[in-house]
């Protein structure tokens, strides 16, 4: 069984899960931001594992676009889906299959992993202690041991595929993106509203780091001034990496703390 792991990770949580799984299953591991021939790589593997953080019970736009771009290559493949979440997502793993409704795929495993919070500019989300971060990692490692054992034994589990999970996910998902079967969000969704809700504060020193690291090219530098381009996907990478804490998204509050990721 040749496995290819494909992931999008904004601040490191999903990368950790993707690399952990790949190391245990001897799978090739790629970020979807890599400059590689994904068409060939997908064709060369039997099982494709998708890993992504869940946003409002929906697949991040960058991963939705990736899945749609390589839909033809995914036809006939077996699929594993891993979702990272802060609290709950309902059917966070299941909604990925809505993007592949018109092709033949078999989901052999789907699981949700609770991971540390990386949102530092909304008061209900607090910075976690080193002890709490270590507990997340320990629990994720234990869960992954069980997942890998199940897959090797041919046991199929699909977290988030129940009717109750779908109902819970629908409540959040409709507000965040709209129709989970579509790549493009509803024009009235929170995802669209958030595209233009990026603020560069006066603390910005025009270092250009955000221009380099944004996964969707939402920043540009013009005459030494950094400007947003109205294409934010709310991944929080820029907020957590900005050395001046000069970027705000969604709401105008300056981040109180920054998430440094896990090892």
C-alpha positions as CSV (number, residue, x, y, z in Angstrom):
1,X,0.0,0.0,0.0
2,X,1.7,3.2,-1.2
3,X,0.5,6.2,0.8
4,X,0.8,9.9,-0.1
5,X,0.1,12.4,2.6
6,X,-1.0,15.9,1.4
7,X,-1.5,18.6,4.0
8,X,-2.2,22.3,4.5
9,X,-0.9,23.7,7.8
10,X,-0.9,27.4,8.7
11,X,0.9,27.4,12.0
12,X,2.2,23.8,12.5
13,X,-0.6,21.8,14.1
14,X,-1.7,20.0,10.9
15,X,1.9,19.6,9.8
16,X,2.6,17.7,13.0
17,X,-0.3,15.3,12.4
18,X,0.6,14.8,8.8
19,X,4.3,14.1,9.5
20,X,3.4,11.9,12.5
21,X,1.1,9.7,10.4
22,X,3.6,9.6,7.5
23,X,6.5,8.5,9.7
24,X,4.4,5.6,11.2
25,X,3.0,4.5,7.9
26,X,6.1,5.0,5.7
27,X,4.2,7.5,3.6
28,X,5.5,10.3,1.4
29,X,4.5,13.6,3.0
30,X,3.9,16.8,1.1
31,X,2.5,20.3,1.9
32,X,0.1,21.4,-0.9
33,X,2.2,24.6,-1.0
34,X,5.2,22.7,-2.4
35,X,6.3,23.3,-6.0
36,X,6.0,19.6,-7.2
37,X,4.1,17.7,-9.8
38,X,1.2,16.6,-7.7
39,X,-0.6,15.0,-10.6
40,X,2.2,12.5,-11.0
41,X,2.5,11.9,-7.3
42,X,-1.2,11.2,-6.8
43,X,-1.2,8.8,-9.7
44,X,1.7,6.9,-8.3
45,X,0.0,6.2,-4.9
46,X,-2.8,3.9,-3.9
47,X,-4.0,5.8,-0.8
48,X,-4.1,9.6,-0.5
49,X,-4.3,11.1,2.9
50,X,-5.6,14.7,3.3
51,X,-4.8,16.7,6.4
52,X,-6.2,20.2,7.0
53,X,-7.3,22.5,9.8
54,X,-11.1,23.0,9.9
55,X,-12.5,26.5,9.6
56,X,-16.1,26.9,10.7
57,X,-16.8,23.2,10.0
58,X,-15.6,23.7,6.5
59,X,-12.5,22.7,4.5
60,X,-10.1,25.7,4.0
61,X,-10.4,27.4,0.6
62,X,-6.8,26.6,-0.3
63,X,-7.5,22.8,0.3
64,X,-10.8,23.0,-1.5
65,X,-9.1,24.5,-4.6
66,X,-6.4,21.9,-4.4
67,X,-8.9,19.0,-4.3
68,X,-10.8,20.4,-7.2
69,X,-7.7,20.9,-9.3
70,X,-6.6,17.3,-8.9
71,X,-10.1,15.7,-8.9
72,X,-9.4,13.6,-12.0
73,X,-6.3,12.1,-10.5
74,X,-8.2,11.2,-7.3
75,X,-10.8,9.2,-9.2
76,X,-10.5,5.5,-8.0
77,X,-8.3,6.3,-5.0
78,X,-8.7,5.3,-1.4
79,X,-8.8,8.3,0.9
80,X,-7.8,9.0,4.5
81,X,-8.9,12.3,6.0
82,X,-7.4,14.0,9.1
83,X,-8.8,17.2,10.6
84,X,-7.2,19.4,13.2
85,X,-9.6,21.4,15.4
86,X,-9.6,23.6,18.5
87,X,-12.9,22.5,19.9
88,X,-15.3,20.7,17.6
89,X,-16.2,20.7,13.9
90,X,-19.2,18.4,13.6
91,X,-18.5,16.7,10.2
92,X,-15.2,18.4,9.5
93,X,-13.7,15.3,7.9
94,X,-16.9,14.3,6.0
95,X,-17.3,17.7,4.2
96,X,-14.2,17.0,2.2
97,X,-16.0,14.2,0.4
98,X,-18.6,16.7,-0.7
99,X,-16.0,18.1,-3.1
100,X,-15.5,14.7,-4.7
101,X,-19.2,13.7,-5.2
102,X,-18.9,13.1,-8.9
103,X,-15.9,10.7,-8.8
104,X,-15.2,7.3,-7.3
105,X,-13.3,7.5,-4.0
106,X,-13.4,5.2,-1.0
107,X,-12.9,6.8,2.5
108,X,-11.1,4.1,4.5
109,X,-10.5,6.3,7.6
110,X,-11.4,9.7,8.9
111,X,-10.4,11.2,12.2
112,X,-10.5,14.5,14.1
113,X,-7.6,15.6,16.3
114,X,-7.9,18.2,19.0
115,X,-4.9,20.6,18.7
116,X,-3.7,23.8,20.4
117,X,-5.4,27.1,19.8
118,X,-3.6,29.5,17.6
119,X,-6.0,32.4,17.7
120,X,-4.5,35.3,19.7
121,X,-6.8,38.2,18.9
122,X,-10.1,36.9,20.1
123,X,-10.6,37.1,23.8
124,X,-12.4,33.7,24.2
125,X,-9.3,31.9,23.0
126,X,-6.5,32.0,25.6
127,X,-2.8,31.2,25.3
128,X,-2.1,27.7,26.6
129,X,0.6,26.7,29.1
130,X,3.5,24.5,28.1
131,X,1.9,21.7,30.2
132,X,-1.4,22.1,28.2
133,X,0.5,22.0,24.9
134,X,2.3,18.9,26.0
135,X,-1.0,17.2,26.8
136,X,-2.3,18.0,23.3
137,X,0.8,16.3,21.8
138,X,0.6,13.3,24.1
139,X,-3.1,12.8,23.3
140,X,-2.5,13.2,19.5
141,X,0.3,10.7,19.6
142,X,-1.9,8.1,21.4
143,X,-4.7,8.6,19.0
144,X,-2.4,8.3,16.0
145,X,-1.1,5.0,17.3
146,X,-4.7,3.7,17.3
147,X,-5.4,5.1,13.9
148,X,-2.3,3.5,12.3
149,X,-3.0,0.2,13.9
150,X,-6.6,0.3,12.6
151,X,-5.5,1.1,9.1
152,X,-2.9,-1.6,9.1
153,X,-5.5,-4.1,10.3
154,X,-8.0,-3.0,7.7
155,X,-10.4,-1.5,10.2
156,X,-12.5,1.4,8.8
157,X,-13.6,4.3,10.9
158,X,-15.2,7.5,9.7
159,X,-15.3,10.3,12.4
160,X,-17.9,13.0,11.6
161,X,-19.9,10.9,9.1
162,X,-23.0,10.4,11.3
163,X,-26.2,12.4,10.9
164,X,-25.7,14.2,14.2
165,X,-22.2,15.3,13.2
166,X,-23.5,16.5,9.8
167,X,-26.2,18.6,11.5
168,X,-23.7,20.2,13.9
169,X,-21.3,20.9,11.1
170,X,-24.1,22.4,8.9
171,X,-25.0,25.0,11.5
172,X,-21.5,26.4,11.5
173,X,-20.6,25.6,7.9
174,X,-23.5,27.4,6.3
175,X,-22.5,30.6,8.1
176,X,-18.8,30.3,7.3
177,X,-18.7,29.1,3.7
178,X,-22.2,28.1,2.5
179,X,-22.6,25.0,0.4
180,X,-19.8,22.5,1.2
181,X,-20.2,20.9,-2.2
182,X,-18.8,24.1,-3.9
183,X,-15.3,25.3,-4.0
184,X,-16.3,29.0,-4.1
185,X,-18.0,30.3,-0.9
186,X,-21.4,32.0,-0.8
187,X,-21.1,35.8,-1.4
188,X,-22.9,36.3,1.9
189,X,-20.6,34.0,4.0
190,X,-18.2,34.9,6.7
191,X,-15.4,33.5,4.6
192,X,-16.1,36.1,1.9
193,X,-16.5,38.9,4.5
194,X,-13.2,38.0,6.1
195,X,-11.2,38.3,2.8
196,X,-11.0,42.1,3.2
197,X,-10.8,42.2,7.0
198,X,-7.0,42.5,7.2
199,X,-5.5,45.5,9.0
200,X,-1.8,46.5,8.9
201,X,-1.0,48.5,12.1
202,X,1.4,51.3,12.5
203,X,3.9,49.0,14.2
204,X,4.7,47.4,10.8
205,X,8.3,47.9,9.9
206,X,7.8,46.6,6.3
207,X,10.1,43.6,6.8
208,X,8.1,41.7,4.2
209,X,7.8,38.4,6.1
210,X,4.1,38.3,5.6
211,X,4.5,38.7,1.9
212,X,6.8,35.7,1.8
213,X,4.8,33.3,4.0
214,X,1.1,34.0,3.1
215,X,-0.1,30.8,1.4
216,X,-2.5,32.7,-0.9
217,X,-0.3,35.8,-1.7
218,X,-2.6,38.2,0.2
219,X,0.2,40.7,0.9
220,X,2.3,42.9,-1.4
221,X,5.0,45.4,-0.8
222,X,4.7,48.7,-2.7
223,X,7.3,51.4,-2.2
224,X,8.3,49.9,1.1
225,X,4.7,49.7,2.4
226,X,3.0,46.4,3.0
227,X,-0.6,46.1,1.8
228,X,-3.3,43.4,2.0
229,X,-4.8,42.3,-1.4
230,X,-8.3,41.3,-0.2
231,X,-7.7,37.5,-0.4
232,X,-7.4,36.4,3.3
233,X,-8.3,32.8,4.1
234,X,-8.0,33.4,7.9
235,X,-5.2,30.9,8.5
236,X,-3.5,33.1,11.2
237,X,0.0,32.4,9.8
238,X,0.8,36.1,9.4
239,X,-0.6,37.1,12.8
240,X,1.5,34.5,14.6
241,X,4.7,35.1,12.6
242,X,4.7,38.9,12.4
243,X,7.7,40.1,14.5
244,X,5.9,43.4,15.3
245,X,2.4,41.9,15.9
246,X,1.3,44.5,13.5
247,X,-1.4,42.4,11.6
248,X,-5.0,41.9,12.6
249,X,-7.6,39.8,10.7
250,X,-11.4,39.5,11.0
251,X,-11.6,41.9,14.0
252,X,-9.4,44.9,14.5
253,X,-7.8,43.9,17.8
254,X,-4.1,43.5,18.1
255,X,-3.1,39.9,18.9
256,X,-2.4,39.6,22.7
257,X,0.0,36.7,22.1
258,X,1.4,34.6,19.2
259,X,1.3,30.8,18.8
260,X,4.8,29.4,18.3
261,X,3.7,25.9,17.2
262,X,4.6,22.5,18.6
263,X,7.5,20.2,18.2
